[in-house]
Amino acid sequence: MFAAYHYGEIRTPVLEATALFARSVGEDTDIVMKEMYTFRDRDEESLTLRPEATASVVRAYIEHSLYNQGGIHKLYYIGPMFRRERPQKGRYRQFYQIGAEVLGSQSPLVDAEVLEMLVLFLERIGIREYQLLLNSVGCPKCRAEYLKGLREALQSVKGAMCGDCQRRADTNPLRVLDCKVEADQPIIEKLPKIIDQLDPECRQHFDRVTSELQARGLAYQVTPRLVRGLDYYTRTTFEITSGALGAQNAVVGGGRYDGLSEMLGGPPTPGIGFSIGQDRLILAVQAAAGLKSEAPLGAYVVWMGEAALPPAARLARELRAQGLSVEIDYDPMKIKKAMGVANKLQARFAIIIGEGELASGRYQLKDMGSGQQQEMEPGNIAAYLKAEL
Ligand code: HAM
């Protein structure tokens, strides 16, 4: 998928200077305040296990002067991220993201193309039950106006809110909007919405994103509270949630970050990207397809008598060389026990080689689902299994 959309891979280190995340993700976010694994190395430098990779990609972009090459840069990454959250289903302290970043274009058509690629990917891997939530958080200019109003609105209600919100009402009022505390929700619903206060340029950008999504037949839901838990966003923000997942239902998060490069000391470079939570993606795919997590076993090779072991092992090797998933045990077993193992491993076929089969040169092939059994010459088994599996 990334190749089709012309993205190249970038690998950044798992460890970065702590300041990178403090400056980009934001000092007053849950990630930086509560969730980072931070320590001092032998030179007393403060390092952090990356909680996300967008900041690292932009850091690398600046450090290696990719902007000198001109044009736009489309980069993807797949790797582990670390956040010290309370572990539960779909939320881990080491988790994996598949992410992409496009650097160098402000065009709303890039936003639409990124979302188009994501939706195509989800559909291709069999996820149907999902929602694309969309918002705009404006630019620093219109956000400053909005924040003034939000601060004022919060003054009269913050007393009834949780401790974090009371603090954030003053330090970083936007973060109040992604508070998860149940009792705060009705209050948050009534707060002013940034989407109603975009300046003309941001409004136009957002309208173009939505009209491009409509032109592509992509369904979305404008969600004014979706400000995301990281401070670097400007304009478009989005999440994709899956009903199949329960409480931790965000499979994808992303958005535009037109000011991030400058924030990190680089040249003005607009950017947009997303990260898929790979662990949650797998849970959603399994839920959608009713799949088991293990790859299915094609065949289990059963042999009886020492003389049958060499041809059995040879057959297993030949089938595996053809890419078939095959298991064989090397310790002698009675046929009943061996068939029990084939059952337990949920093998699609059992291949049985005993004295009689060695004499006739034809092995028994048992379909473990239907119970039907047939004889087959060893040379024909691979092609037969390939057609059946
Ligand atoms: P994020 O929303 O913090 O965004 O994370 C993206 C996705 O990573 C989430 O939707 C979720 O699927 C997964 N995820 C986050 N935390 C955990 C966890 N503890 N356990 C399992 N999965 C988790 C970002 O990280 C931004 N860098 C996205 C982005 C890229 N924005 C622009 N470019």
Residues whose N, C-alpha, C, O or C-beta is under 5 A from the ligand:
A	BS01	HAM	P51 E52 A53 T54 R83 E85 G90 R91 Y92 F95 A100 A250 V251 V252 G253 G254 G255 I272 G273 F274 S275 I276 G277 D279 R280
